Every structure is written in C-alpha cells, then in structure tokens.
Amino acid sequence: MADHDFAPSFTQKPQLRQEDDGNRLVFECQLIAKPKPAIEWYRSEELLSQNARTKFKIQSFGENKYFVVLELDDVIDTDAGLYKVKAKNRMGEVSASINLNFSPVDEPVEKQIDGLAPTFIKKPSIQQENDGKRLIFECQIQADPKPQIRWSHNSKVIDNTPRHKFKVQNDGKLYFATLEVDNVTFEDSGKYKVTAKNELGESSATISLNFDSEEVPVPADGFKPAFTERPVTRQSDDGKNIVFECRCIGDPKPTYTWQVYHEKNEMQMGGRFSSETEEDQNHCYLIRFTIRDVKQLDRGVYNVVAKNKHGDSSAIINLNFDSSAKIVNPEGKPPRFPQKPTISQKGEVLSMECILEALPVADITWFHGTETITDGERFKILRKAISNDTYLLTLQISQPTANDGGIYRCHAFNPFGESNAHITLNFKANENDRGFAPSFVEKPKIIPNKLGTLITMKCRCRSKPKPTVKWMRKKQEVKSSNKVALEVKTVDEDTYELTLNIKDPSAEDGGSYSCVISNEFGESSATLNLNIESEQESTKNAPIFVEKPHIVSLDNGKLVRMECKVKTDLKPDITWTREGRIIQETTKLKITMTAEKDVYHISLVLKDPQTEDSGTYKCNIKNILGELNANLILNIEIVPVIKEKPKLVTNVKKRTASIECAVASRFKPECIWMKETTVIKETHRHMIKIEETRQGEFSVKLNITELSEADFGAYKLVAKNDKGQATSQVIEIKDIVFEKPPPTKPIIDPKLKDVEVDEGGNLTLAVGLVHPDRHFKVYWMKNKTILKTSETVIQEFSGRMAKLTVKNCTVEDAGTYKVSISNEQQSDESEAKVEEAKKPEVPKIMETKEPEPKKGLEAPSIEIVRDKGGSRRGSFLDDRRPSLLMGDDVSSSSIEARLFTQMLTLYRQYTGTHLWSSDLFGKR
C-alpha cells in the first residue's frame, strides 16, 4: 500500500444481504483510504443516524483497508429507497449507492443474476495529440455482460460525429472506452461524463476540461455559452443574504437572465435582488445572483439562462430553508484556481504563487513531482486570506538549484471538492560545446493499444551527453521485468525518446510515474499523473416506491395483477419484462399507468394464468431524474403430474432396491410410498429421498436395504400439494433369486460338563454357539445311541443354544452323553459323563466311658413304645418336646440314625455328658 495519503476508493461496491429470515438487512462494502475516512449513510437525501434499529460499523482488515457496514433491524416497508454511503478524508471523497426494493412477503426472493455491474477500473483521463488539436478521453471499465457506454458534455449527450468518435474494445470482462475530440476549441471546455450500464447496474464518472484562451483556438465566429461548474449557494454569517455563483464560458459575452419556477417569469433586478457578471479569464465569466433580506417565500427552484447569438445554456439551483430561514444543507464552494500560477525571484528566493477560491478553507499540499514538500530551511509554505473565500498561496524556495527544476503541484481539498494547480519550473541551461543539462521538449504521453493489453508512457528530451534515465513510482524505481519494458531511443542529435511499456495493465499499476533524466550538467523530471473528478449524481427527485410492489390474485385465480406505486416529479417511462424479455400488450396481458398528482399507479394484469406464465417479472421505472426496478416472482401451482411409470433398480449381491419416480410440480410436493395398501415409513431399511432435478421437476426415490423375500410386492407413489394429488403406476419387486452365503462352521461354546443326577430327578444338558444359525442340524447321543424325542426326552434348538432335558431319571439314564451340531460341510461335538448321585452315609456313634450323673438329677431313661399309629416315642418326652414318628413308609435305617442323633442331643442337654451306644444297645 502506498506510503502517501490518498482519497477513499471502493474496492467492493455496496452489497445487500438478509439475516434473521429477512428481519435484518445488512449493507456492506469495502474501500481503501489514507488516512481513515469518515463514513456517512443516506436514505434518499436524508442523513441517517444511529439508533436502536440502525447501526454503523467500520472495521480495518489490512493496511489502509476498511470494511464498512450498515445494519438495519426490524425492517419495515418505509425502509425502501436509495441508500448512499459516502466516505471522505482530507484527500477527497467517494460515494456509492444501492437501491432497496421489497418483493411480496410470501414470495421467494429473486435469484441473483450472475455477472458484474460496471465498475471503473481506471477513471477518465485526458491525453493530447497532434499538438493539442486532438483530445482523447479514456477509461477502463470492468463489467459482465457488456455495458452500454454513453458520453455527455455539460449534461448534453454527445453523438458519434466526424469530430466526436467513440471506441469500445474489450479483453474478457475488461472494457477500454475512449472519446476522441478533433479540432479542439475553447467551447469544448466544461464537464464531461461517461456512463456505463448493463443489466446489473450503472456507474458513472466525470472529468472537467478547462483551458486558458491562449492554449486552444477560439472559433473565429465565437461559440455558444456553456456552464462549466455546478452552481454554488452561499449564505452570509448573519443569514440575511444568499448568493448564487455560476461559471460560464461563451463568445461573444453572453447575457444572463434569472427566473424562479414558482413565478414562471423573468425576475426583475433591483430591491432585494441583484445580479453581476465578472470576466475572470478570456471568454470565462463568474455570474453572481444575490438575494438580500432573504424570506421564506424565496424558496424554490431558480434558473439562470446564458444566451448569445450562437445559442443558450441554463443552470438550476434548488433553494430550501428550515424553520429558522437557514439554507437546508447549504453547499460550500469547491476549491478552484481562477488564474494561472506565477513564478518570481528576488535575490536568492524563488516564489511560486497561486490564487485559490474555496469555502470552507481548503487543506493545501505542495508536491515536487511525486514528493510532498514540507516546511523547512529551504522551503516555506505560506497562505494569506484575500477575502472570505479567496486566498493567496505561496511556495518559497531559498537558493534554488537546477535540481529544483521540474513540475510542482499545489493540491487543494475541502469537503466540497478538490483541485490542482501545476507549475513547471525550468532553469535555462548554458549550452556549450562541452554539453548541457537534460530537458524535456514535449509533454509526456500515455498511449494504450487498441485492446488495452499494453500501455506505453513516452517522453522526449534533449541532453548532451546522453542522459541516465530512471523511472520512479511511489518513491521506488521501476525496473525491467516480464511485465515492464524500458527503452531509450535516439531520434535526433542530442534528442532522445524514453518509453516505459506495461503489459496487461491492471488497477494496481495505476498511480503517479516520474521519468528522471540526468547527466553531469544537471537533472530534470517529468510526471505522468492523472487527476480525476468523480461525483455522485443527485437523486433528489428520482422515482421512489411509496408502497411495496405486490401481486394480487382476483376472480378465484382467473386474474393476476402485479402492482407498483411510485412517486416522482416527472412522468416515468415504464418497461415490463419477464425473464429478461420485454412484455408487449396482448389480449392476455394489459399494462396500465394512472397518475394522482406526483404518484403513479402502475399495473400488469394477466388473464387466465397458466404454469408457463410463472417466472420473474421486472418493472423498470425511469425518467431523467432517476430509475427504479421492481422485481416480482409469480408462481402458478398445479396438481402434481406423474407422467411415467416408476423405475426399479436392484442389486442382488448387495441386497438393495431403488424405486425412482419423476414428479412435475411447481413446489416440492408431499410424497408417500405404499406397498400394496400399507404406507411405508422411513426406517434404517427404508429411506425416501426427494430432490429437485430442474425447475418444476422432482425426483422421488425409495431405497430399500437388506432386501429379502418379505419385500416382494407391488409399490406405488402418491404425490400431493394444495391443488390435489397424483398416484403413479404400480411397480413390482418379485422373482429375485438371492445368492446363498457360504456356510458358517458351527463352533460350540460353552461345551458340556460332567454332572450327577438324583434318581427320580431331571437331567438338563445345554451348549451355546459362537455363530448362531437356525439351519444347523443337532444330534444328541447317549453311549453312541442317537436319542429321540419322547415324553421324558425333550430336545430344543434356537439357533443360538441347543438343550436336552431328561425327566424322572433312573439308574439307567447314567452314561456318556454327546451333542453333534453340523451343516452340510462341517460339524462340532461336545460330550460329558452323567452319573447317579451318591447316597448319604449313616453317622457313626462314638463309644465313651459311662458318665457320672450330675448331682440332683436323675439320668433319663429312654423307653421305646409303639402307639396306635405304629410310631415310637421316648417315655421321658411330653407333647411339647420334639418327637420322631415312625411310619410304615419310612426306612428303619433312616429312622434309626435320626433317632440316635436326637437321643444323644437330649441326653447331653440333661446330663452334661455323652451317651454311649453300649448304654442303649449293649456291645456288639
């Protein structure tokens, strides 16, 4: 990025995007500037300020690069209009606009058209040829599609004539536009404007051409008047007086008349109104109109007409007041140098002087070539006020040398514009036989080729001996490369032609170039610099929407009316288009426009609308004050249409099936797949996909995975929307032979384990499988004999577990059991032993010495008696003591063992000693 200050310039024009479902609008753009610019946002001519709904942001994202944003919350209809962003710093200002239109709330937003709105890559510049008899205005524009180029001079469109020639050449999306003016005369001075326009937007730039009458010829017979600058309005400090100022050229001297539109007649001078004319250069006049003791009734549109025998020209000033009789947004005075700069020298001090007009006071910067001059020991910068808006600017150089020669520039800037004065300082060289310092003999030229792929900067100089040549840009030397070629060519004795060629130039190559030539006698430099004025045209009275454009359905949908309502001072021209094609009135289409004062009601009526009438309709509303576009999207819905039978694609190996059906519908329909009479719901196996293949046509798919015989059957699609439904033809999935997977080897885990079983109990044996498969075969064997299912032998197999159950086991059920599980090719086995459970042993009674009875206790005696039921009971037991009954079905050995145990326990409780078996039964 350049190390010197420069005016703001857009690198990305304003763009508009929506957030929060359209409730928030964001305008954003990018620019470069140094120093950081001040930003202002306008809607129409109203300066916006921040509030709860409106927020401004400016953020730096690189050296001298800024991201500028306007956020608009809770959007309402009245937010529509022309938005303008203005960026300015002390080096200049730039502005850009974007129009906000609303489409109907319930309609989709129009799709963005691909392409580029016109943007000036290189602003207009002026080149001279043929000793100044021909002028070439040239600029570079980036656009897609190709833009229409229009040139105008002092607001009058220039026609292609033998004296005015237009050329437009392109290289891809880059267009090189030129205007050639032959046989240049003084009447060609004034303001030139170039406008580039395509379907995506419009851009314009201006450049002013001013002459001294000595520089160009004046037609012998003279020329008609022309206003060369925009009129300026000033108000006195006390607010009582207002002065309009205009600059006009003409020969012979024009006469001037002033009118105010609300009176529609010529104003009489005298009293509160006065007019004066001052010639500040040959054929150039300053016209002033003064209103004294200004009143509210003085507001209105003023017109000044300049007239001589060759014709007339006019300029308009709009005067508005607020309630305090102050001018609304009073205009200042842009900087202007009304006279040629002068050079004088007294002793060792050289002075360059300029007269400057500006209001408010302008910032002044002096340059020598491309280098900024600052106050110091040798350079003094002075400014002296001559009047309220006129200043004498002086640059003093102490002890000047040949190195001080070259081009000096005085740059003046205020909020209303900028201007430059150029002064060439040449020192006389003492030519002698030995040599002389180099000097330029022609004005430097910049010459592009026809395609804009090569730019040549050319200078011619005299020097003895041959000079050393150095090209500079932004304080850096320009050296030869693949892109840049430098050449020094001898054209005559001591005369040289110096060229710098730039291949495939781009915006980054722009700027100020200096050609510095030197030899042992001195040095000289020439600057190739382009000064461009650009301004945004006023849209004060341009058309604006007073309500949002909308679509109305009438007579139960038999009529559709698209409506716009705009406000403008002049009747607009209306053009309706559909999908980019101009609409002509027919029996089906009718275009109307009615006016109520300055409000115009515009409509397009469509009879019996059909699907093919759907699309994007655009209404272009245009007059000389401005232009608007309304975008309306019309959608005509119909019942879905299914024209073809669904298509079936199967993959037997992967076990998948896909059924696809095409549905014609304006919007995405609701789709249901059915098998026979059952609605298919989406699962991990059934997936439904709907996608738009082109506008108004959808592909509806049913994808089935893990396909099996259970999926065989008839399928159909039902497509619905608000207008009705359509059902497809039936498609069947059937007769599919699936490949059998290779058999899996059976692996038993866990295996059988040895077990014991009680007589009369049940035996259960079970094994598991690592890879479950219900197709395996299972065999159970006992002692190598295959077991068959019966009432007592039960076999079970779930594919995961095999189980054998034997009920009411006997001694004969003991043995070796084996299970074998197999498929067609492989098998696995497991075996276990089954044994009869062992009977419990009768406990043995230990023999001990006879215990001594306890004192005070009698040793209990035990007597076994049999009751009527055949039971026996000890005589020392009563009914509250445990008893042991003996029935016929109880084995004697079991009873005996249990009885012994009980008796021993009771005896020990009463005596504290053991009872020996010999005491009861005697020794065996």
ABEGO torsion letter per residue (X at the ends): XBABBBBBBBABBBBBBBBGGGABBBBBBBBBBOBBBBBBBBBEABBBBBBAABBBBBBBAEBGBBBBBBBBBGBBAAABEBBBBBBBBAAEBBBBBBBBBBBBAABBBBBBBBEBBBBBABBBBBBBBGGGABBBBBBBBBBOBBBBBBBBBGGBBBBBBAABBBBBBBBEABBBBBBBBBGBBAAABEBBBBBBBBAAEBBBBBBBBBBBAAABBBBAAEBBBBBABBBBBBBBAAGABBBBBBBBBEOBBBBBBBBBAAAGBBBBBEEABBBBBBBABBGBBBBBBBBBGBBAAABEBBBBBBBBAAEBBBBBBBBBBBAAGBBBGBBBBBBBBABBBBBBBBEABBBBBBBBBBOBBBBBBBBBEABBBBBBAABBBBBBBABAABBBBBBBBBGBBAAABEBBBBBBBBAAEBBBBBBBBBBBBBBBAAEBBBBBABBBBBBBBAAGABBBBBBBBBBOBBBBBBBBBGGBBBBBBAABBBBBBBABBGBBBBBBBBBGBBAAABEBBBBBBBBAAEBBBBBBBBBBBBBBBBAAABBBBABBBBBBBBGGGABBBBBBBBBBABBBBBBBBBGGBBBBBBAABBBBBBBBEABBBBBBBBBGBBAAABEBBBBBBBBAAEBBBBBBBBBBBBBBBBABBBBBBBBAAAGBBBBBBBBBBABBBBBBBBBEABBBBBBAABBBBBBBABBGBBBBBBBBBGBBAAABEBBBBBBBBAAEBBBBBBBBBBGBBBBBBBBBBBBBOBBBBBBBBBBGBBBBBBBBBABBBAABBBBBBBGGBBBBBBAABBBBBAGABBBBBBBGBBAAABEBBBBBBBBAABBBBBBBBBBBBBBBBBBBBBBBBBBBBBBGBBBBBBBBBBBAAGBBBBAABBAABBBBBBBAABBAAAAAAAAAAAAAAAAAAAAGBBBBAAAAAEBX
